[in-house]
Amino acid sequence: MLKQKVGLITILCLLLVPVTIAADSITVGFDGVNSSDTWSWAGGAGSTLTATASSVTIQQTGKTAIPLPGSTFMFTSGAAVSGSGTPGSPFVWGSGGSITITGCGGTCFTGDFSGKQAASGETGVNGATGLEFDSISVEGKFNPAIYTLLGLPASTPLTIIGNQTSDLAYNSPATFAGGGSGLVGGGTNIDNTTASSSTTPEPASLLLLGTGLLAIGFFVRHKYSA
């Protein structure tokens, strides 16, 4: 009898444990294609870098990238902390700021930089010099319309944790004190995404579960008392 009770309690506990749902990796890409795709940074401690880019695409891993017509990718970094803009001493911004992707008949994505961001100088294959802006910790939520567009189930978790990399071409070498400005060359956001959502049974489900367990308990008790 004791074994039966232990078994029922174990089943109940397992059913009440939050369930983690994995989502497919989603990558948002953006390319600077015109003079409106720009970035700017006033420089100095506490200042933020802002950027706006167009020609946004969204892609599920292993599938073709889908353009988001009329969409815009915008981000504002956290507050500047330090750095000289070199690979050994990149400009560093703290956590915070914001990331917004418009389109989808409204807002496609909203999020922020939950970790620090950094940018260091780089030289492209065409000789142009710019900054590579990176963040390894982006958090936010997708509009459900994105999942419809990608053909993913409506139950796909909305909470996203990922990375960002942006190529920023500058008009003149940026400095920590003077900041800088230029054109957004392109980049990716929410790359190599991992997403999860914890779910627990609803009250109605718990009522049905309780009724079922009582019935099982009655059956077990009747069987072993016979």
Secondary structure as GFF3:
##gff-version 3
##sequence-region A 1 226
A	DSSP	alpha_helix	2	16	.	.	.	ID=ss1
A	DSSP	beta_strand	19	20	.	.	.	ID=ss2
A	DSSP	beta_strand	26	31	.	.	.	ID=ss3
A	DSSP	beta_strand	38	41	.	.	.	ID=ss4
A	DSSP	beta_strand	49	53	.	.	.	ID=ss5
A	DSSP	beta_strand	56	60	.	.	.	ID=ss6
A	DSSP	beta_strand	66	67	.	.	.	ID=ss7
A	DSSP	beta_strand	72	76	.	.	.	ID=ss8
A	DSSP	beta_strand	80	82	.	.	.	ID=ss9
A	DSSP	beta_strand	91	93	.	.	.	ID=ss10
A	DSSP	beta_strand	96	103	.	.	.	ID=ss11
A	DSSP	beta_strand	106	113	.	.	.	ID=ss12
A	DSSP	beta_strand	117	123	.	.	.	ID=ss13
A	DSSP	beta_strand	129	142	.	.	.	ID=ss14
A	DSSP	alpha_helix	144	150	.	.	.	ID=ss15
A	DSSP	beta_strand	159	170	.	.	.	ID=ss16
A	DSSP	beta_strand	180	194	.	.	.	ID=ss17
A	DSSP	beta_strand	198	199	.	.	.	ID=ss18
A	DSSP	alpha_helix	203	225	.	.	.	ID=ss19
###
